[in-house]
Amino acid sequence: MAQRGRPGFSDNEKHMTWKLWRQGASFSEIARSLNKEPGSVYGVLKLHGGISPRIRAASQDHLQFSERETISRGLAAGQSIRSIARELNRSPSTVSREINRNGGAEGYRALKAESRSETQRRRPKQHKLERKSLKQLVTVKLEKDWSPQQIAGWLQRKYPQDERMRISHETIYRALFIQSKGLLKRELLAQLRSKRTMRHARNHSNKGREWGVVDGISISQRPADVEDRAIPGHWEGDLISGSNNTHIATLVERKSRYTIMVKVDGKDTQSVITGILREVAQLPAHLWESITWDRGGEMADHKRLTLEKDIDVYICDPQSPWQRGTNENTNRLLRQYLPKKTDLSVHRQADLNRIAKKLNQRPRKTLGYSTPADVLSSLLR
């Protein structure tokens, strides 16, 4: 049967995803390493709440699958149990018990024996939060904004002799982050002070990587002719966010309101700046004098724009979206085509170009009902 949708992650790719995540890599960095979409990486990590799944390994004393295959081949060839045991360097009684518990000499199959052994090894114990009284107590305390550590410490003092009513703070965190277990309601995540919905590595930090803008030119230093839209070539930019950690960059020319949409591989500064540079090449250089952006980390490497295309980058004041009012308004218009909480990675650059074209060919009241495309065209003459 043909596989639908995106190809999944192989075991090796999952292993590498978790390894990089534990080292503090971001979604976008992991995605680039594996040549995957950031949203796909987010999906793999989110399934386990950012907590590496435990890898179950059989004891070395237990028979391995390769040994079970040797037993199966030996039985098919008519070998005795002692002969098979010598080949495996196991005791005859171990081989005999293995055969008898898995269908006897006539019915023994290595794959079935391995599957049965794996099922028996699991033997899941009842989770502590499946105990109704403890679960109810933990839920009440979380709703009162107690931290998991405070809850665990309080329970230890309240029930010093009752092990059934004690639980570690790590177990509470796991129950909150790994929602597939269904132990604590997702809504309780909002009570955590960090407001995180998944676990991050201790050394996971955006500091020095892509958080905030270093050495950016303040918007207060932007020339007056940019402010009054007297000359073309000055743009405002931002990211539109979707589900599964997906993003699209948008650029709007202040004088004409002409819009460009940029497919990016992630929110990290390398992906965003690379995407912008790719699309900048589609218009004449004189139409790229400056870009005004907020303080998001995606513009941390803004100097590339200046060095490669001689574009000045002005950075807005903190929490001042009105300083990019044209872009903010345009992004609201684009939500008609890119609804919130949808996966934006499904859109190709060609799809984004078609959406931008629709917007650029709609008349604007602020342009005297001319279209952004018409105004830009007149600027190119």
Buried (B, 14 or more C-beta within 10 A) or exposed (E): EEEEEEEEBEEEBBEBBBEBBBEBBBBBBBBBBBEBBBBBBBBBBBEBBBBBEEEEEEEEEEBEBEBBBBBBEBBEEEBEBEBBBEBBEBEBEBBBEBBEEBEEBEEBBBEBBBEEBEEEEEEEEEBBBEBEEBBEBBBEBBEEEBBBEBBBEEBEEEBEEEEEBBBBBEBBBBBBBBBEBEBBEEEBBEBBEEEBBBBBBEEBEEEEBBBBBEEBBEBEEBBEEBEEBEBBBBBBBBBBBBBBBBBBBBBBBBBBBBBBBBBBBBBBBBBBBBBBBEBBEEBEEEBBBBBBBBBBBBBBBBBBBBEEBEBBBBBBEEEEEEBBEBBBBBBEEBEEBBEEEBBBBEBEBEBBBEBBEEBBEEEBEEBEEBBBBBBBEEBEE
